[in-house]
């Protein structure tokens, strides 16, 4: 276990950020959170963390939040893929330019480590499954391109200014606190539909082959890589794939609800197969997911049962 650190979490009121904040607090780290709540919820921020309601482009507040910090965990970004088609410029500005502004503030504050919330969308439609980190990257949407661009910037900042980084390329994350504004991810939409007895939407006939990883396992990965030197990039997934229609059938089985399924046909920006090779992070720090899909879905369904009351 890493020595106790002072950590600033950007976007710490969102889905993966808030789960990571809770785990960091559980492990005894000193945690600060900065989030403008445009996509997050203050109620998700662990009470043990110091909370700044602000954007990372608010230089004065960010300067204060960075005081004494050892590591920044950077989750603050636009993440709804559909919107990156609607307004690509805003995605580049927020996910790349604002990220550089964060790095400059870190430089001024003398903070030398950042862990970045990247995405498997950097790969596009991979030629080989499972996907290794060194496979050719051809993002299929502006969102994936913005993540890949910032990874490249992190590499430059390491070699130019000595700021160490770890980029974690998430595959299909799911779990408690997944409350997108508006919701677009399949698992929470399917669970909410099942619990409410409503119809649910399916794309591509549910034939996509995906790698689902439980959010607590993702949070554990952030903690596992905190002491790595240099500039690193890792896949974060389960290491095995599942057909999306089978995920839906598992939700139906657990909830005991019958669902009307509306097939929406094709959706741009969706690769058909995307499964992680996670051998590199396992060899580096011993991380691998602990939660299988069934158990993770049970925990997620219990969360939504409570939150929808």
N, C-alpha and C positions, 0 to 999 in steps of 0.2 A: 504493500500500500504506500502510495506517495506521501511524503511529508506534508503536514498541514500548510496550505497556501491561501493567499488572498486572491480571489478570483472575481473578475467582472464578467457578467454574462449579458451580452446584448441580445435583445429579443427574448428575454427570460420569462416573459408572460405568455409566450406562445406554446405550441404543442410540445415539441421536443425540448425547447429551452426550459420550460417550467418543470418538466420531469427531471432534467439534468440538475437544475437548481436544488430540487428536493434531495436528490441523491448526494450532491456535494455537501449539503447541510448535514445529512445523516452521517457522512463520513468525517464531519468535524471541520471542514474547510470554512473560511470566512468568505461570505458571498455577497456581492453587490449585483443588482439588476438594473439595467437601463432599458426602458421600453416605452414607446409613445402610445401604446395600446390601440394603434390603428388596426392591428390584427390579433392582439393578445388580450388577456383578461387579468386585471389586477388580482382577482380572487384566486388565480392559479399560482401566484407568487408566494413561495413559502415565507411564513412570518419571520423566520430566523434570518432571512436575507434583507439587506438594506435596499430599498426600492427608490429609484429615480424615474419619475414619469417625464420622459423627455426622449427626443430623437438623438441618434448618434451624431447628427450634424449640429446639434446645439453645443458649440465648442466649450463654453464656460461650464456647463453642467458635466459634460464628458471629461473635461480636465479635472474636475473635482472627483468624479467617480473613479478616475484612473489613479488617484493618489494611493501609493503604497501597494499597488496591484502587482502580482507576480505573473498572472496568466489572464488573457482575455479569451473567452469562449464566444464566438461570433455567430449568432443565429439570426440576427436582424436582417431580413431580406424579404422581397416579394417572392412568393412561392407558388402562386396559382398559375399553372402552365397556360391555361386558356387566355388569361389576361395578358400574358406575354405576347400573344398574337395580336391582341387588341391594341396594346400600347407598348411596343418594344422599347421605345426611348425611355420610358419611365423605369423599365426593368434594368436597362444599362446604367441609368443614373443612380438608382438606388442600390443595386447589387454590385456595381463596379466602382463608380465614382465615390459614392458615400463610403464604400469599403476602404478606398484609398485615403479618404479623409480620416477614417478611424486609425489607419496605420500611421498617418502623420501625427495624430494626437498621441498615439502610443510612443512614437519616436521622441516627441517632445517631453513625454513623461518618463522616458527611460524604461518602458515596459518591453521586454524582449521575447515574449512568447504569445502566440495566438493559435487557437484551435478553431478551424473553420468548418462550418456546416455546408458541405458541398453536396453533390447529387450524382446518382448514376445516369442522369439525363445527359451528362457530358459525353457518353459513349454513342448516343444515337442508336442505330440498329446494328448491334455487334455482329461480327463475322463468326465468332466462336463463342460457345457457351460451355462452361461458365466464363465470365468476363474477368480477365486479369487487368491489373492497373496499367500495364504498359500497352494495352491494345489501342489501336488507332481510335482517336476521338473525333466523331462527326455529329455534333449536336443537331437535333431535328427541330429545335424551337429556340427562340431568343432566351428563354429561361436557362436552358442547358448551356447556351453560349456564354451567358453572363457568369455562370459558375466556373466554367473552364477558364474564362478570361481572368477571374480573380485568383484562381490557382496559379496562373502564370505570373501574376503580379506578386503573389506571395513568394514565389521562387526568386524573383528579382529583388525583393526587399530583403530576403535572407542573404543573398550574395552581395548586395549593395550596402546594407545597413546592419546586418547581423541579427535581424528579427527572425527567430526560429518559428516554424509553423508545422501544423499537422492539418491536412485537409482530409475530411472523412466523407466519402461518397456514399450517402445513404441509398439503399435500394427502396423497397416499398415499406415505409414505416406505418405502424398502426398501434393503437392503444389509447388509454385514458387521456383526456384533455385535447383530443383532436377535434377542435371546434373552429374550423375555417370560417372566414367571413368573405363570401358565401361558401358553403360546403361543396367540395368537388371530389374528394377522395372516396373511393368505392366502399371501403369497409364501414366507416361511420354512416354513410348514406344507406347502405344495406341494413345495418343493425337498426338504425332509427326507423326505417321502413318496416322491418319485421316487427319491432315492438309496437309500432302504431297501427299495424295492419294495413299499410298502404302499399301501393305498387312501387317497384324499384326499377331503375334503369340499368341496362347492360350495353356495353359497347363491344363491337367485333364478335358478337355472339358469345362473349365470355371465353374466347379461345386463347387469349394472351397467356403466356407462360411467364410468371413473375416470382420474385423472391421477397417474401414478407418477413420483416424483422420487428420484434416487439420493442416498444419505445424504451422500456427500462434497460434492455440490453444495449440499445444505442447510447443511453446515458452512461452506462458502465464503460463503454468504449472510450468516451471522452476522458474519463478519469484514468483509464489504463494507459493512455498515450501522453499524459501531462509531462512526464519527465524525459520524453524522447528528445535528443538533440537534433539539430539540423532542420532540413525541410523534407517533410514526409507526406505521402499520400496513401490512403488505404480505402479499400472497399469495406462497407459495413452492411452485411446482409446475413441471411441464414446459411447461405452456401448451398441451398437446394431450392428447386422451383416447384410451383404449384399452378395448375390451370385456374384462372380466376373464377370460372363457373363452379369449380370444386370448393373454392373459398365460400362462395355464396351458399352452396348446398350445406356446408358445415355450419354456417350461421343459422340456416333454416332448421337444421338438426338440433342445435343447441337451444334455440329459442322455442322450438316446437310450433312455429308459425308457418303457415302456407303463404306464399308470396305470388302476386301477379308480377311477371317480369316483362318489361317493355324493352325490346331490342332497339337501340338507337343507331345501329349500323356502325360505320367507320368514324373514327375521330382522329384528326390530324395531330401529328406529334407523338403518336403512340408506337413504340417499337413492339413487335410481336413477342419477342423473347428477350428477357433480361434477368440473368441470374448471376450472382456474385461468386467469384473465387475469393475466399477469405483467408487463404493460406498465408499471405504476407503479414497481416496483422497478428495472426496466431503465432507465427514464428518470431515476430518482433517483441510482442508484449504478452502473449498467451491469451489474448481475448478471443472468445467465441461465444455465440449466443447461448443462453441457458433455457429460454422459453420456447417450447414447441408451439406450432400454430394453434392447435386445439386449446391448450391452456391459455395462450395469449388471447384468443377470441373469447373464452369464458370470462377472463378478467375484464376485457373491454366491454362485453355485453353487460356485466354487472355494473360497470361504471355508468353506462348509458341508462340502465334501469333506474339508477338513483338520480341521475342528472335530469331525466325527463319527467320526474314526478312534480 
